[in-house]
Amino acid sequence: MWNKRGFRMPEGAEIVSHQGDEFKVDVSVPLDEDGYLGRQCPECSMSFRMNGEDYKALPDDIELWCVYCGHHQEHSEFMTAQQRDRVMRAAGDLGMQIVSQALSDAFRGLSRGSSRRSGFSISYKEKPFYPRPLPGIDEERLARIRTCAGCQVRYAVFDEHRFCPVCGRLPAASVAFDALQAEMARLDALNAVADDAKAILREQGVFTRSWVDTIENVVGVVEALASAVFESAVTDAAARLRGKGNVFQRLDDMADLFVGAGYDDLRGILEPETWQRLIETWAARHVFTHNDGIVDEKYLRKVPTSSAQVGRRLVISEAICRRAVDDATSLCTALAELTV
């Protein structure tokens, strides 16, 4: 591509303005086949994607947030490594032509012959320059697409995240539901493992360990959401929480806390069967976290209908985990709507 100063630019790059020795070059960055643009955090180096149409509609001076670590900076700083290579290729080829033209101007008139007094001649022959094609963009395919409930920007992530690239910190409810979906996705992924690999993983305890992690994670998700909801809705939350320890890890105490602050009883919002299963999940989590899964008297008091015996190890299954995720989703929905 030619421009008005005679510089050749590759397809996808164009000189849009220049003043003196300063040039402004527009280098296109192609979207992927799903219509998304890659972004890479300059702080943690992790990548995410943004919908091309949504990104184009943002203000020119927009600052972006890293969806993973929350780093906040001017949007151009979020170029991926491949995008930067593409831009630097165009800049390098333009620089070579600028130097070549400067040499041509400097040597113009000096290549006509030799000086009889000096006995030497200076000559410079300009050669036509053909820019190299810009490198393409071939980055990892999309994994999970999200739409921000606040700004409606669509973006794709490749790991656990806590921020919208435009709005910043995500609401606690969004984080909770996303985490519960991730737990279900992990259960699905384990199910999809080939049978021969499954046998090896089962023998090494990978399935059981993953199921225990799910139980522990479910409790953590609810604890984080309940804490965020209570602290944002109750003006004297700090005073009410003082001296109560990890109250959000104890279901009945958590429900009493909200009732005491004037909100509906979570135990009445959920079905009695659901609340009882949640009690069992919380009791199982306590056993595995504090007693390596060995049943104690405290567990049996919480789950009097259990056939487990003191001193034996509690058995967890995939079905129990899936039910726990479903029950926790119901509880998180009730928590999110409790103060609305």
N, C-alpha and C positions, 0 to 999 in steps of 0.2 A: 504494500500500500504506500503510495506516494503522498506527501503533504506539501504545503505551499513553500516550504524552505528546501525542498528537494531531498529530504531524508526518506529512506525507505523504512516502512514499519511492517512487521509481520501481521498476518490476519489475526484480529483480536486485540490489536494495540493501535492507538491513535493519539497523535499530538493534538491536544485540544486548545492549548494556548502557550505562548512563550513571551517573556519579557526580558530583554537582554540575554543573559546566559542562563536564565531560569526557564525550564520547560515543565509543562504539566501534561502528563501522559495518562491516558485512560486505558487501562488493561482489563479486558473482560475476564471474568471468572465463571466458567461454565457450571451450571447446576448439575447435580447428579440425575439419574434417570427417574427419580421420584420427585424432582423439582426442588431439592434442598441444597443449601449452601453450607459447606463445612466451616466450622469455627474451632479455633484451638486456643485454650487459655494460656496467656503468656506467663502465668504464675505456676500452675500445676501441670501444664502441658497436656492435659486431657482434652479430647475432642468431643464436640457435639455438633448438631446440625440445626439450621433454621430454614423454615419454608422460604423459598426465593421471593414469592410475591409479598409475603408479610415483611420480609427484610427490606425489600425495595420501597415499601410504603413508609418506613420509619424515617424520622428526621435525619438530615445529613450529619448533625452533630451528636447523634445518639451515643450514649455510653452503654456498654453491655456488661452483664454479669456472667461469670462462669457458673454454669448450672451445678457444678460439683463443689467447688471450694468457696464460691462467693466473691472471687476477685472482681473488682469493678474498674473498668478503664475504657478509654475511647475505642470505638468499634474497630478501627483499622488495626489496632494492636492484636486482634484476634485472628489474624490470617493463619492458615495452616502452613505447614512446611512446603507442601506442593504448590500452594498458591503463591507463597513467597518466591519459590524458584521461578515461577511463571513471570512474576513481576520483575525479578532481577534479570531474567533473560532479555526482556524488552528494554530495560534500562541499560544493560550492558551493550546491546547492539546500537542503541541510540548514542551512547557515549563514544563508541568507536567511530561513528559517522561524524560526530561533532569534532573529534580530534583530527580525523582525516580532512575535514573541510578547513580546519584551522591551519593545518600544514599546507594545504593547497593555497590558501590565501597568503601565507608567509613566504612561500617559495615562488609565487607567481612573478614572472619577470626575471627570475634568477636562473632559469634553465635554458636560456637562449644561446649560451656559448660560454667559453672560458675567457678569463681576463688575461691579456698578454703580460700584464705586470705581475700577476700572482701565479700564473702558470697552472691553475686548477679551475675546475668548473663544478657548479652545484646544480643538481637536477633532481626533480621529484615528479614521479608519474603517479597520478591518481588512478586507482582501479575501482571499477564499479563494485558496490557493496550489496550483497544480497542477504537480508536478515534470515536467521534460522527460524523455523516454525516454533511457536511457543509450545512448551511442554503441556500435555493434557493433565487433567485431574482424575485420578483413579484412587478414590479413598474408600474406606470401609462402608459397606451397605448399611442402611438404616436398621436399627434394632427396635427401639420403642418410640413411637410418636406420641407426643403429649400436646394438649391445647391448654394454654394458661386460662384459668377461670376468670382472671382479672382483665388482662389485655387482649385475650383471644389469639395471641401469637402461637403459631404451631412450631414445635421444635422436637428434635429427636435426641435421645440420650443413649449412652452405651454402658451406664453404670448407675448406681444409686445416686440420686441428686436431691438437692434441697432448695434450688433457686430457679426462677424464671429468668431467661436471658435478658428480658426487658424490664420486668417489674421488680426483680430481686427476690427476697425471701418469700417462699411459698407458704400459704396458710397451713396451719398444723393439720387440718383435716385432709388436705390434699396429700401431704406427706404420709399420713397414716394409711389412707386407702391405697396409695401407691406401694407402700411397704407390704401390705397384706396381699396385694396382687402379685408382688414379687415372690412371696412365700408360696403361693399357689403355683406360680410358674416354675419354681424350683422342684416342687413335688411332681409336676408334669414332666420336667426334664429327666428326673430320676427314672420315671416310668418308661421314658423313651429309650433308655440305654439298652443296647443289644443284650440278649439273654446270656451269652457267654461272659460278657463284662459284668452283668448283674450278679452272677454267681460269685465272682471274685470280690466285688464290692460288698456283697452281703456277708461273705465270710470274714472280711476285715472290719465289719461293723459300721461301714459307711452309711448305710441306710438308717440304722438306728440312731447314729450320731446326728444325722441330718434331721430326723424327726424330732429328736430332743431339742435341737437348735430351733426348729419351728415353734415348738411349745414356748421356749424361752423368749423368742423374738415376738411372738404374739402378745405376751404379757408386756414386754417393753414398749410395743407400739401403742397399746391402750394407755399405759402409764404416761407416756409422753403427751398424748392427745388430751387426756383428762387433766393433766397438770396445766397445759396451755389454755384449755377452755376455762378452767377455774380461775386462773390468775388473770386472764383478760376480762372476765365477766364480773368478778367479785372485787369490789373496791378495797375491802379490808382483807384480801386474800392472805397477805403475809402474816397478819395477826392470827387468822384462823388456822393457818398451817403450822404455826410455831409450836414446837415440841411434839409434833405428831409423826416425825420420822418419814419413812417412805409410805405415806398413807395411800398413795395412788397404786401401790402394789397390793393393797388389801381391798378386795372388792366391796365388802359390806361397809367398811370404814369409808371408802370413797363415796359410796352411795349416800351414807349418812352425812358426809361433808356437804354434798350438794343440797340435800334436804335442809340442812341447817342454814344454808345460805339463801333459802327461799325457792329452790327449784324442785321440779317433779322428781319423784323417786324412780331411779333407773330400774329398780326391781319390779316396779309396776308397769313400766313402759315395755319391758321385754317379757316374753312368755316365761312362765315359771320353769319350764323344762330347759329353756335356753340359759337362764340364770344359774340353774343347778349345774349344767354342763360347764359353764364358765368357772364356777367354784371348783369343780374337779380339775379343770385345766390349770387354774392358779395353784392348786394344791400339788399337782404333778410338777409344775415348774419349780416350786419350792423344794420338793424332794430332790430333783435332779441338780438344782443349783447349789444346794447346801448339804446334800447327803449322798451325792453320787447315785441317786436313783433308788437308794435303799429305803423301803417303806418304814415309817415310824408311827408312833401313836398319834402325833399331830395330824398326819395325813388321814388316818382312819377316822379321826373326829370330824374332819372336813368332809370325808366321803364315806359315811357309815355303811353304804350299800356295797362298797367294794369287796371283792373276794380276795384282795391282796392280804398278805400276812406280814406282820412286823419282822424285819430282818431280811425279807426277800426283796429282789429288785423289781421295780415297777416296769411293766412291759408297755411300750408305746408302739402304735401302728400307723400306717399311712392314713387309714380311715379316721382314726382319732385326730390326726393332725388336720385333715381337711375339714372335719367338723369344727375343730377349734378355730380355724381361720374364718369359717362362715359365721360362727357365733361371735367372734371378735369384730367382724364386719358389722354385724347387727348392733353391737354395743357401741362401736365408733359412730355409726349413723345416729344412734340415740344421743350420744355425747355432742355431736356436731349440731344437732337440732335443739338441744336442751335449753340453750340460752338465746335462741333466735327469737 
